[in-house]
Amino acid sequence: MKFNPNTVGLYCGALISFCHLVWVAMVGFGWAQGWLNFIFGLHFLNSPFKVGAFNMTTALVLVIFTFVVGYVFGWVATWVWNKMK
């Protein structure tokens, strides 16, 4: 079965950028540091990181950049998959 690289790229980009959009919302609401400490604690680690102040420009760049990276990854992975079939 062959897949459309553009479609898979869009899905991958949307998924990864949505995850980062959730992170942006958590930073904006002030919930990110608690979540980060919780995740590190589940791994028996002390968190060496402090969440910075919310910045709308940084948030937009993060979501757009992760969409592009996810799209490229999905496109390339699908292209390789289709070539192997």
N, CA, C and O atoms as CSV, one atom per row, in Angstrom:
chain,resi,resn,atom,element,x,y,z
A,1,MET,N,N,0.829,-1.169,0.000
A,1,MET,CA,C,0.000,0.000,0.000
A,1,MET,C,C,0.887,1.251,0.000
A,1,MET,O,O,1.792,1.383,0.824
A,2,LYS,N,N,0.618,2.140,-0.914
A,2,LYS,CA,C,1.367,3.400,-0.978
A,2,LYS,C,C,0.564,4.500,-0.312
A,2,LYS,O,O,-0.666,4.505,-0.358
A,3,PHE,N,N,1.273,5.429,0.308
A,3,PHE,CA,C,0.658,6.549,1.006
A,3,PHE,C,C,1.024,7.849,0.315
A,3,PHE,O,O,2.040,7.928,-0.375
A,4,ASN,N,N,0.204,8.857,0.498
A,4,ASN,CA,C,0.465,10.186,-0.052
A,4,ASN,C,C,1.381,10.937,0.911
A,4,ASN,O,O,0.983,11.203,2.045
A,5,PRO,N,N,2.607,11.290,0.486
A,5,PRO,CA,C,3.545,11.971,1.387
A,5,PRO,C,C,3.008,13.301,1.916
A,5,PRO,O,O,3.261,13.656,3.067
A,6,ASN,N,N,2.274,14.032,1.090
A,6,ASN,CA,C,1.740,15.311,1.537
A,6,ASN,C,C,0.732,15.117,2.671
A,6,ASN,O,O,0.760,15.853,3.657
A,7,THR,N,N,-0.149,14.140,2.536
A,7,THR,CA,C,-1.157,13.883,3.564
A,7,THR,C,C,-0.506,13.444,4.870
A,7,THR,O,O,-0.850,13.947,5.940
A,8,VAL,N,N,0.427,12.513,4.783
A,8,VAL,CA,C,1.107,12.039,5.998
A,8,VAL,C,C,1.907,13.174,6.624
A,8,VAL,O,O,1.932,13.319,7.846
A,9,GLY,N,N,2.557,13.974,5.793
A,9,GLY,CA,C,3.307,15.123,6.301
A,9,GLY,C,C,2.407,16.097,7.046
A,9,GLY,O,O,2.773,16.600,8.108
A,10,LEU,N,N,1.235,16.360,6.491
A,10,LEU,CA,C,0.298,17.273,7.155
A,10,LEU,C,C,-0.176,16.702,8.492
A,10,LEU,O,O,-0.265,17.432,9.479
A,11,TYR,N,N,-0.477,15.416,8.529
A,11,TYR,CA,C,-0.895,14.791,9.784
A,11,TYR,C,C,0.221,14.825,10.824
A,11,TYR,O,O,-0.019,15.162,11.984
A,12,CYS,N,N,1.424,14.482,10.417
A,12,CYS,CA,C,2.552,14.503,11.360
A,12,CYS,C,C,2.814,15.920,11.866
A,12,CYS,O,O,3.013,16.136,13.061
A,13,GLY,N,N,2.811,16.876,10.951
A,13,GLY,CA,C,3.014,18.273,11.339
A,13,GLY,C,C,1.937,18.749,12.293
A,13,GLY,O,O,2.229,19.428,13.278
A,14,ALA,N,N,0.678,18.391,12.001
A,14,ALA,CA,C,-0.430,18.802,12.866
A,14,ALA,C,C,-0.309,18.179,14.252
A,14,ALA,O,O,-0.535,18.857,15.255
A,15,LEU,N,N,0.043,16.903,14.321
A,15,LEU,CA,C,0.160,16.222,15.609
A,15,LEU,C,C,1.262,16.843,16.465
A,15,LEU,O,O,1.046,17.154,17.636
A,16,ILE,N,N,2.428,17.019,15.881
A,16,ILE,CA,C,3.560,17.537,16.643
A,16,ILE,C,C,3.328,18.994,17.041
A,16,ILE,O,O,3.635,19.388,18.166
A,17,SER,N,N,2.790,19.788,16.125
A,17,SER,CA,C,2.546,21.192,16.478
A,17,SER,C,C,1.428,21.310,17.508
A,17,SER,O,O,1.461,22.220,18.337
A,18,PHE,N,N,0.431,20.410,17.479
A,18,PHE,CA,C,-0.629,20.436,18.487
A,18,PHE,C,C,-0.052,20.142,19.873
A,18,PHE,O,O,-0.421,20.794,20.849
A,19,CYS,N,N,0.839,19.174,19.960
A,19,CYS,CA,C,1.482,18.874,21.249
A,19,CYS,C,C,2.207,20.106,21.789
A,19,CYS,O,O,2.151,20.387,22.986
A,20,HIS,N,N,2.877,20.828,20.919
A,20,HIS,CA,C,3.592,22.024,21.348
A,20,HIS,C,C,2.628,23.181,21.631
A,20,HIS,O,O,2.924,24.040,22.462
A,21,LEU,N,N,1.496,23.208,20.958
A,21,LEU,CA,C,0.471,24.205,21.268
A,21,LEU,C,C,-0.070,23.981,22.689
A,21,LEU,O,O,-0.334,24.938,23.417
A,22,VAL,N,N,-0.227,22.724,23.068
A,22,VAL,CA,C,-0.649,22.410,24.441
A,22,VAL,C,C,0.408,22.906,25.422
A,22,VAL,O,O,0.071,23.478,26.459
A,23,TRP,N,N,1.678,22.692,25.104
A,23,TRP,CA,C,2.764,23.173,25.968
A,23,TRP,C,C,2.717,24.695,26.084
A,23,TRP,O,O,2.875,25.241,27.177
A,24,VAL,N,N,2.502,25.380,24.963
A,24,VAL,CA,C,2.406,26.841,24.962
A,24,VAL,C,C,1.260,27.288,25.881
A,24,VAL,O,O,1.417,28.235,26.652
A,25,ALA,N,N,0.118,26.612,25.800
A,25,ALA,CA,C,-1.019,26.957,26.654
A,25,ALA,C,C,-0.668,26.737,28.124
A,25,ALA,O,O,-1.031,27.541,28.983
A,26,MET,N,N,0.038,25.648,28.406
A,26,MET,CA,C,0.432,25.375,29.790
A,26,MET,C,C,1.364,26.456,30.327
A,26,MET,O,O,1.245,26.867,31.482
A,27,VAL,N,N,2.282,26.911,29.496
A,27,VAL,CA,C,3.174,28.001,29.909
A,27,VAL,C,C,2.347,29.266,30.144
A,27,VAL,O,O,2.538,29.962,31.141
A,28,GLY,N,N,1.434,29.557,29.228
A,28,GLY,CA,C,0.606,30.754,29.347
A,28,GLY,C,C,-0.257,30.762,30.599
A,28,GLY,O,O,-0.437,31.813,31.213
A,29,PHE,N,N,-0.795,29.605,30.992
A,29,PHE,CA,C,-1.635,29.511,32.185
A,29,PHE,C,C,-0.826,29.334,33.474
A,29,PHE,O,O,-1.386,29.369,34.570
A,30,GLY,N,N,0.481,29.147,33.340
A,30,GLY,CA,C,1.328,28.988,34.517
A,30,GLY,C,C,1.366,27.571,35.066
A,30,GLY,O,O,1.743,27.364,36.220
A,31,TRP,N,N,0.983,26.597,34.258
A,31,TRP,CA,C,0.945,25.198,34.697
A,31,TRP,C,C,2.185,24.404,34.287
A,31,TRP,O,O,2.356,23.268,34.730
A,32,ALA,N,N,3.034,24.963,33.468
A,32,ALA,CA,C,4.128,24.203,32.857
A,32,ALA,C,C,5.175,23.747,33.873
A,32,ALA,O,O,5.651,22.614,33.798
A,33,GLN,N,N,5.539,24.610,34.819
A,33,GLN,CA,C,6.585,24.233,35.778
A,33,GLN,C,C,6.139,23.060,36.632
A,33,GLN,O,O,6.919,22.140,36.879
A,34,GLY,N,N,4.903,23.083,37.079
A,34,GLY,CA,C,4.383,21.963,37.873
A,34,GLY,C,C,4.377,20.666,37.080
A,34,GLY,O,O,4.727,19.611,37.609
A,35,TRP,N,N,3.981,20.738,35.813
A,35,TRP,CA,C,3.957,19.554,34.952
A,35,TRP,C,C,5.379,19.034,34.741
A,35,TRP,O,O,5.624,17.830,34.818
A,36,LEU,N,N,6.311,19.948,34.475
A,36,LEU,CA,C,7.700,19.556,34.256
A,36,LEU,C,C,8.267,18.872,35.500
A,36,LEU,O,O,8.933,17.842,35.397
A,37,ASN,N,N,8.001,19.444,36.669
A,37,ASN,CA,C,8.469,18.832,37.917
A,37,ASN,C,C,7.834,17.456,38.122
A,37,ASN,O,O,8.507,16.528,38.571
A,38,PHE,N,N,6.554,17.316,37.799
A,38,PHE,CA,C,5.861,16.037,37.926
A,38,PHE,C,C,6.493,14.978,37.017
A,38,PHE,O,O,6.751,13.858,37.457
A,39,ILE,N,N,6.742,15.331,35.753
A,39,ILE,CA,C,7.320,14.383,34.790
A,39,ILE,C,C,8.726,13.965,35.226
A,39,ILE,O,O,9.064,12.782,35.185
A,40,PHE,N,N,9.536,14.924,35.639
A,40,PHE,CA,C,10.877,14.571,36.113
A,40,PHE,C,C,10.787,13.680,37.349
A,40,PHE,O,O,11.554,12.726,37.484
A,41,GLY,N,N,9.858,13.986,38.250
A,41,GLY,CA,C,9.676,13.185,39.460
A,41,GLY,C,C,9.293,11.745,39.149
A,41,GLY,O,O,9.737,10.824,39.834
A,42,LEU,N,N,8.469,11.543,38.120
A,42,LEU,CA,C,8.106,10.178,37.719
A,42,LEU,C,C,9.320,9.375,37.274
A,42,LEU,O,O,9.312,8.145,37.322
A,43,HIS,N,N,10.360,10.075,36.842
A,43,HIS,CA,C,11.578,9.403,36.386
A,43,HIS,C,C,12.669,9.437,37.453
A,43,HIS,O,O,13.838,9.180,37.164
A,44,PHE,N,N,12.276,9.758,38.695
A,44,PHE,CA,C,13.197,9.803,39.826
A,44,PHE,C,C,14.307,10.820,39.622
A,44,PHE,O,O,15.453,10.587,40.007
A,45,LEU,N,N,13.962,11.953,39.012
A,45,LEU,CA,C,14.932,13.004,38.731
A,45,LEU,C,C,14.482,14.319,39.345
A,45,LEU,O,O,13.286,14.561,39.512
A,46,ASN,N,N,15.444,15.160,39.679
A,46,ASN,CA,C,15.149,16.530,40.072
A,46,ASN,C,C,15.215,17.387,38.818
A,46,ASN,O,O,16.135,17.247,38.011
A,47,SER,N,N,14.248,18.264,38.656
A,47,SER,CA,C,14.210,19.093,37.449
A,47,SER,C,C,15.240,20.218,37.532
A,47,SER,O,O,15.175,21.054,38.433
A,48,PRO,N,N,16.183,20.240,36.603
A,48,PRO,CA,C,17.155,21.333,36.590
A,48,PRO,C,C,16.651,22.546,35.795
A,48,PRO,O,O,17.367,23.538,35.665
A,49,PHE,N,N,15.424,22.470,35.263
A,49,PHE,CA,C,14.916,23.504,34.368
A,49,PHE,C,C,13.894,24.395,35.045
A,49,PHE,O,O,13.124,23.948,35.895
A,50,LYS,N,N,13.898,25.664,34.658
A,50,LYS,CA,C,12.876,26.613,35.086
A,50,LYS,C,C,12.186,27.117,33.832
A,50,LYS,O,O,12.844,27.501,32.865
A,51,VAL,N,N,10.865,27.115,33.847
A,51,VAL,CA,C,10.096,27.587,32.711
A,51,VAL,C,C,10.180,29.108,32.680
A,51,VAL,O,O,9.973,29.776,33.693
A,52,GLY,N,N,10.486,29.642,31.503
A,52,GLY,CA,C,10.599,31.085,31.335
A,52,GLY,C,C,9.242,31.759,31.214
A,52,GLY,O,O,8.202,31.100,31.231
A,53,ALA,N,N,9.266,33.057,31.093
A,53,ALA,CA,C,8.045,33.843,30.945
A,53,ALA,C,C,7.438,33.614,29.563
A,53,ALA,O,O,8.149,33.371,28.588
A,54,PHE,N,N,6.125,33.694,29.499
A,54,PHE,CA,C,5.413,33.507,28.230
A,54,PHE,C,C,5.732,34.661,27.288
A,54,PHE,O,O,5.745,35.826,27.687
A,55,ASN,N,N,5.991,34.309,26.018
A,55,ASN,CA,C,6.234,35.300,24.976
A,55,ASN,C,C,5.492,34.840,23.730
A,55,ASN,O,O,5.746,33.745,23.228
A,56,MET,N,N,4.579,35.662,23.225
A,56,MET,CA,C,3.736,35.279,22.097
A,56,MET,C,C,4.557,34.988,20.836
A,56,MET,O,O,4.248,34.046,20.107
A,57,THR,N,N,5.587,35.776,20.573
A,57,THR,CA,C,6.419,35.542,19.384
A,57,THR,C,C,7.108,34.192,19.465
A,57,THR,O,O,7.116,33.434,18.495
A,58,THR,N,N,7.683,33.892,20.617
A,58,THR,CA,C,8.344,32.602,20.811
A,58,THR,C,C,7.341,31.465,20.667
A,58,THR,O,O,7.654,30.429,20.081
A,59,ALA,N,N,6.141,31.655,21.196
A,59,ALA,CA,C,5.098,30.627,21.103
A,59,ALA,C,C,4.731,30.347,19.650
A,59,ALA,O,O,4.624,29.188,19.250
A,60,LEU,N,N,4.539,31.392,18.865
A,60,LEU,CA,C,4.193,31.223,17.448
A,60,LEU,C,C,5.314,30.539,16.678
A,60,LEU,O,O,5.067,29.647,15.867
A,61,VAL,N,N,6.544,30.961,16.935
A,61,VAL,CA,C,7.692,30.347,16.252
A,61,VAL,C,C,7.783,28.868,16.621
A,61,VAL,O,O,8.049,28.038,15.751
A,62,LEU,N,N,7.570,28.524,17.881
A,62,LEU,CA,C,7.620,27.129,18.316
A,62,LEU,C,C,6.585,26.283,17.582
A,62,LEU,O,O,6.914,25.217,17.061
A,63,VAL,N,N,5.349,26.743,17.537
A,63,VAL,CA,C,4.280,25.965,16.913
A,63,VAL,C,C,4.504,25.848,15.411
A,63,VAL,O,O,4.323,24.768,14.848
A,64,ILE,N,N,4.892,26.926,14.757
A,64,ILE,CA,C,5.135,26.887,13.302
A,64,ILE,C,C,6.340,26.010,12.978
A,64,ILE,O,O,6.290,25.194,12.059
A,65,PHE,N,N,7.422,26.182,13.736
A,65,PHE,CA,C,8.635,25.403,13.482
A,65,PHE,C,C,8.383,23.909,13.660
A,65,PHE,O,O,8.840,23.100,12.853
A,66,THR,N,N,7.653,23.540,14.720
A,66,THR,CA,C,7.393,22.120,14.942
A,66,THR,C,C,6.459,21.557,13.875
A,66,THR,O,O,6.561,20.380,13.528
A,67,PHE,N,N,5.554,22.375,13.352
A,67,PHE,CA,C,4.717,21.910,12.247
A,67,PHE,C,C,5.587,21.601,11.025
A,67,PHE,O,O,5.428,20.553,10.400
A,68,VAL,N,N,6.494,22.499,10.689
A,68,VAL,CA,C,7.361,22.302,9.522
A,68,VAL,C,C,8.238,21.066,9.702
A,68,VAL,O,O,8.367,20.263,8.778
A,69,VAL,N,N,8.838,20.905,10.874
A,69,VAL,CA,C,9.681,19.738,11.136
A,69,VAL,C,C,8.854,18.456,11.058
A,69,VAL,O,O,9.302,17.471,10.471
A,70,GLY,N,N,7.664,18.454,11.638
A,70,GLY,CA,C,6.793,17.288,11.572
A,70,GLY,C,C,6.368,16.964,10.156
A,70,GLY,O,O,6.304,15.797,9.769
A,71,TYR,N,N,6.074,18.008,9.376
A,71,TYR,CA,C,5.692,17.798,7.976
A,71,TYR,C,C,6.849,17.164,7.199
A,71,TYR,O,O,6.657,16.181,6.482
A,72,VAL,N,N,8.031,17.723,7.345
A,72,VAL,CA,C,9.196,17.200,6.615
A,72,VAL,C,C,9.466,15.755,7.036
A,72,VAL,O,O,9.707,14.899,6.184
A,73,PHE,N,N,9.427,15.480,8.331
A,73,PHE,CA,C,9.657,14.113,8.805
A,73,PHE,C,C,8.622,13.157,8.209
A,73,PHE,O,O,8.978,12.091,7.708
A,74,GLY,N,N,7.356,13.533,8.263
A,74,GLY,CA,C,6.298,12.687,7.715
A,74,GLY,C,C,6.433,12.486,6.219
A,74,GLY,O,O,6.226,11.382,5.715
A,75,TRP,N,N,6.778,13.546,5.508
A,75,TRP,CA,C,6.940,13.459,4.054
A,75,TRP,C,C,8.090,12.525,3.694
A,75,TRP,O,O,7.944,11.644,2.847
A,76,VAL,N,N,9.240,12.726,4.347
A,76,VAL,CA,C,10.415,11.896,4.054
A,76,VAL,C,C,10.161,10.440,4.429
A,76,VAL,O,O,10.498,9.538,3.662
A,77,ALA,N,N,9.571,10.200,5.601
A,77,ALA,CA,C,9.294,8.827,6.027
A,77,ALA,C,C,8.344,8.140,5.052
A,77,ALA,O,O,8.515,6.958,4.751
A,78,THR,N,N,7.342,8.869,4.556
A,78,THR,CA,C,6.399,8.288,3.592
A,78,THR,C,C,7.065,8.043,2.261
A,78,THR,O,O,6.808,7.026,1.615
A,79,TRP,N,N,7.916,8.956,1.840
A,79,TRP,CA,C,8.637,8.776,0.577
A,79,TRP,C,C,9.507,7.516,0.646
A,79,TRP,O,O,9.536,6.719,-0.292
A,80,VAL,N,N,10.213,7.350,1.768
A,80,VAL,CA,C,11.045,6.153,1.954
A,80,VAL,C,C,10.168,4.904,1.973
A,80,VAL,O,O,10.502,3.906,1.334
A,81,TRP,N,N,9.061,4.947,2.691
A,81,TRP,CA,C,8.136,3.812,2.753
A,81,TRP,C,C,7.659,3.425,1.364
A,81,TRP,O,O,7.682,2.249,0.999
A,82,ASN,N,N,7.228,4.410,0.590
A,82,ASN,CA,C,6.731,4.143,-0.743
A,82,ASN,C,C,7.821,3.577,-1.663
A,82,ASN,O,O,7.525,2.751,-2.527
A,83,LYS,N,N,9.062,4.005,-1.491
A,83,LYS,CA,C,10.162,3.494,-2.310
A,83,LYS,C,C,10.490,2.050,-1.963
A,83,LYS,O,O,10.983,1.298,-2.804
A,84,MET,N,N,10.216,1.667,-0.723
A,84,MET,CA,C,10.520,0.300,-0.292
A,84,MET,C,C,9.441,-0.679,-0.742
A,84,MET,O,O,9.662,-1.890,-0.705
A,85,LYS,N,N,8.306,-0.195,-1.157
A,85,LYS,CA,C,7.191,-1.068,-1.593
A,85,LYS,C,C,7.361,-1.481,-3.032
A,85,LYS,O,O,6.526,-2.211,-3.567
